[in-house]
Amino acid sequence: MKISRKSFFKGLALGTISLPFAIRALGGKNYGQEEKGNAPNVITAKRYRWKMVTTWPPNFPIIGEACTRFAEIVEQMSGGRIQIRVYGGGELVPALEAFDTVRSGGAEIGSGGAYYWAGKAPAAQFFASVPFGMNAQQLSSWLFSGGGMALWEELYSNFNLVPMPGGNTGVQMGGWFNREINSVADLKGLKMRIPGLGGNVLEKAGGAPVLLAGGEIYTGLERGVIDATEWLGPYHDTLMGFDDIAKYYYAPGWHEPGTMLEFFINKALFDSLPGDLQAMLRTAAFSIYAWTLAEMEAKNAEALSRLVRKGIDIRRFPDEVIEQMRGFTEEAIADITAADPFSRKVYESYDAFRMKAVNYSQITEKVFYDQIQRKPTLELG
Ligand code: CA
């Protein structure tokens, strides 16, 4: 069962599974279904046929499923007035062209992670994840209730896009290594697949971040092209098979403490929609945000139990390493905010909210984990 899932996933990562298959596999049964029983004004209302371009491999577990679920919910809520066909990365346009494709109207909606667009808009990464930044709960509080969404909308409006939070991975894992990490010296010369700001931080620590597409990571690690890789969490990592070829699994993902996923819609199109459809799109995105976060927690916890039973050596980064990486992160963020005024504005809001959230969690979440919650059976090396 496990082996077949692995090879199934590898096929997906390499893009060998066709879109119609992906849609059937995800239960996209409502496509093309005739609407019935709607009020006359709905039946005569304008109907929209949209394309969603995504940065994910077709049928990517949880995150790709989230896109198809979004399409189904929107179609059902709107009585078929909006139908969305979901394309995996590379099926309509290359994964990292999703942003430009939607802003220019080549597709109506996209799905990704805002840090993918940091090259166009450096401030975008604060809306996805930053090393040592806020976790899923804190980040969503800043966005929904702390002023973050208005800044995200302002940033994306410059690109003719409307952003919506579309999920969160929760705290990711630190990655798979074939050597022990006992001090920062062990990171010197380490070739690791770690994208984004986390890669910049590794570089400051003397390591060598390597960019590899999802389908290339397994063979890269197996053949020693890279010494280490991060990916997501236990569920996605074991689907990739990393537990068969790496010695140590390090926790936690200091570089991605709660990555927010996103939907982005062409702004001119969104602004032209009637208010009920706009509200449906926002409501569907919010429900997918919640579903994705829940699904991540459930599937990761289950996969961790399997890894423990398999005897995988799960470690924690030493405090000294974490403290030095925190220092390098502060340098990397200072570089960004010094060079880009909008990044400075966003980070000021982000950091002020974070400080309040940290203080509050100190007397609630932290005490809960340390003192109140049932004692864990898993002990880390
Ligand atoms: Ca990751």
Residues whose N, C-alpha, C, O or C-beta is under 5 A from the ligand:
A	BS01	CA	Q172 E230 W231 L232 E256
